[in-house]
Amino acid sequence: MFREMRRTKCALKTETAEKILREGSYGVLALTGDDGYNYAVPLNYALEDNKIYFHSALTGHKIDAIQNNCKVSFCVVDKHNVIPAEFTTYFTSVIAFGKIRIAEDDAEKTHALELLADKFCPNADKNLREKEISRINAVKILVLEIEHLSGKAAREIVREGEIAQKNRSSNWQPTF
């Protein structure tokens, strides 16, 4: 169902792709927007059990796009080092594909806000944290359930032997 990467020698090991996704701080969510135009928006996120959680305003382009088409992708770039002398960039990145939904259950919404707070504000004052998490009705929580994950590294990184993998399986199964 999902395309194989054209440059298979540049594919990241599954564990490496998962690590990049787990440790990243933001990525770009790609949706189908108004009139069939692609709509890509940078977002902070938290990851748990094959699900990526985002928070959002109650209304807007992103919410409309999700309600019209739940199939999305989410890209996180880990390394990005421009090498002017070689006219190239050394990079590693991952793309998660799946279906996104708007969480309706207050327990799931609260859990997602706690995950986001743990990731981005681990040392926040307890009272401030509880106050923010209690505002679950002021935000929407989006849940992307990952169906396919792929990671890629620049050829130069692969040649250096940093993270190459041969014959990567296309049947991705989460290990996180």
C-alpha positions as CSV (number, residue, x, y, z in Angstrom):
1,M,0.0,0.0,0.0
2,F,2.8,2.4,0.8
3,R,5.6,3.0,-1.7
4,E,9.0,1.6,-1.3
5,M,11.8,4.2,-1.0
6,R,13.5,4.6,-4.3
7,R,17.0,4.8,-2.8
8,T,16.8,1.8,-0.6
9,K,20.5,2.1,0.4
10,C,19.5,5.4,2.1
11,A,16.8,3.8,4.2
12,L,17.3,4.1,8.0
13,K,17.0,1.1,10.3
14,T,13.6,0.9,11.8
15,E,15.0,1.5,15.3
16,T,16.8,4.6,14.1
17,A,13.7,6.0,12.5
18,E,11.7,5.4,15.6
19,K,14.4,7.1,17.7
20,I,14.3,10.2,15.5
21,L,10.5,10.3,15.8
22,R,10.6,9.7,19.6
23,E,13.2,12.4,20.3
24,G,12.2,15.1,17.8
25,S,10.6,18.3,19.1
26,Y,8.5,19.3,16.0
27,G,7.6,18.2,12.6
28,V,5.4,19.1,9.7
29,L,1.9,17.7,9.3
30,A,0.8,17.4,5.7
31,L,-2.9,17.3,5.0
32,T,-5.2,17.8,2.0
33,G,-6.4,21.4,2.4
34,D,-9.0,23.6,0.7
35,D,-9.7,23.0,-3.0
36,G,-7.3,20.0,-3.0
37,Y,-4.3,22.1,-2.3
38,N,-1.8,20.5,0.1
39,Y,-1.6,22.1,3.5
40,A,1.5,21.5,5.6
41,V,1.8,22.9,9.1
42,P,4.7,22.7,11.6
43,L,3.6,21.3,15.0
44,N,5.0,20.2,18.3
45,Y,4.0,16.6,19.2
46,A,4.3,13.8,21.7
47,L,4.6,10.1,20.8
48,E,3.3,7.1,22.6
49,D,2.4,3.6,21.6
50,N,2.4,4.1,17.8
51,K,0.4,7.3,18.2
52,I,1.4,10.9,17.7
53,Y,-0.5,13.5,19.7
54,F,-0.9,17.2,18.8
55,H,-2.9,20.0,20.3
56,S,-4.8,22.5,18.1
57,A,-7.1,25.4,18.2
58,L,-10.8,24.5,18.2
59,T,-11.4,25.6,14.6
60,G,-9.3,26.5,11.6
61,H,-7.8,25.2,8.4
62,K,-6.2,22.2,10.0
63,I,-9.4,21.0,11.7
64,D,-11.4,21.5,8.5
65,A,-8.8,19.5,6.5
66,I,-8.8,16.6,9.0
67,Q,-12.6,16.5,8.9
68,N,-12.5,16.3,5.1
69,N,-9.6,13.7,4.7
70,C,-8.1,11.8,7.6
71,K,-5.1,10.5,5.6
72,V,-2.0,12.4,6.5
73,S,1.8,12.3,6.7
74,F,4.1,13.8,9.4
75,C,7.8,14.5,8.7
76,V,10.5,15.1,11.3
77,V,14.0,16.2,10.3
78,D,16.8,15.1,12.7
79,K,20.1,16.1,11.2
80,H,20.4,18.9,8.7
81,N,23.9,20.0,7.8
82,V,24.4,22.1,4.7
83,I,27.7,21.3,3.0
84,P,28.3,24.3,0.6
85,A,31.5,22.9,-0.9
86,E,29.6,19.8,-2.0
87,F,26.3,21.5,-3.0
88,T,24.4,19.1,-0.7
89,T,22.9,18.6,2.7
90,Y,23.7,15.8,5.1
91,F,20.4,14.9,6.7
92,T,18.3,12.3,8.4
93,S,14.6,12.4,8.5
94,V,11.5,10.3,9.0
95,I,8.0,10.3,7.6
96,A,5.0,8.7,9.4
97,F,1.9,7.9,7.4
98,G,-1.5,7.2,8.9
99,K,-5.0,8.4,9.7
100,I,-5.6,11.3,12.1
101,R,-8.6,11.8,14.2
102,I,-9.9,14.4,16.7
103,A,-9.9,12.9,20.2
104,E,-13.4,13.0,21.9
105,D,-12.7,11.2,25.2
106,D,-11.7,13.6,28.0
107,A,-9.3,10.9,29.5
108,E,-7.5,10.6,26.2
109,K,-7.3,14.4,25.8
110,T,-6.0,14.8,29.3
111,H,-3.4,12.1,28.7
112,A,-2.2,13.7,25.5
113,L,-1.8,17.1,27.3
114,E,0.1,15.4,30.0
115,L,2.4,13.8,27.4
116,L,3.0,17.1,25.8
117,A,3.6,18.8,29.1
118,D,6.1,16.1,30.1
119,K,8.0,16.5,26.9
120,F,8.1,20.3,26.6
121,C,7.7,21.6,30.1
122,P,9.0,18.9,32.4
123,N,10.0,21.3,35.1
124,A,6.9,23.5,35.1
125,D,5.3,24.6,38.3
126,K,2.8,21.9,39.4
127,N,-0.1,24.3,39.8
128,L,0.5,26.0,36.4
129,R,0.8,22.6,34.7
130,E,-2.5,21.4,36.3
131,K,-4.2,24.7,35.3
132,E,-3.1,24.3,31.6
133,I,-4.1,20.6,31.5
134,S,-7.5,21.5,33.0
135,R,-8.2,23.6,29.9
136,I,-9.0,20.6,27.7
137,N,-12.1,22.2,26.4
138,A,-10.1,25.1,25.0
139,V,-8.1,22.9,22.6
140,K,-8.6,20.0,20.3
141,I,-6.3,17.0,20.6
142,L,-5.4,15.3,17.3
143,V,-4.3,11.7,17.3
144,L,-2.3,10.3,14.4
145,E,-2.2,6.5,14.4
146,I,0.9,5.4,12.5
147,E,0.4,2.9,9.7
148,H,3.8,3.2,8.0
149,L,7.1,4.7,9.0
150,S,10.1,5.3,6.8
151,G,13.4,7.0,7.5
152,K,16.1,8.3,5.1
153,A,19.7,9.5,5.4
154,A,21.7,11.4,2.9
155,R,23.9,9.2,0.7
156,E,27.0,10.8,2.2
157,I,25.9,9.7,5.7
158,V,25.3,6.2,4.4
159,R,28.7,6.0,2.7
160,E,30.3,7.0,6.0
161,G,28.6,4.0,7.5
162,E,26.8,6.0,10.1
163,I,23.3,4.4,9.8
164,A,22.9,2.4,6.6
165,Q,20.7,-0.6,6.4
166,K,20.5,-3.1,3.6
167,N,17.3,-4.9,2.5
168,R,15.0,-3.0,4.9
169,S,11.7,-4.7,5.4
170,S,8.6,-2.9,4.1
171,N,6.4,-4.4,6.7
172,W,7.0,-1.9,9.5
173,Q,5.9,-2.9,12.9
174,P,6.3,-0.4,15.8
175,T,8.8,-1.3,18.6
176,F,8.1,1.7,20.8
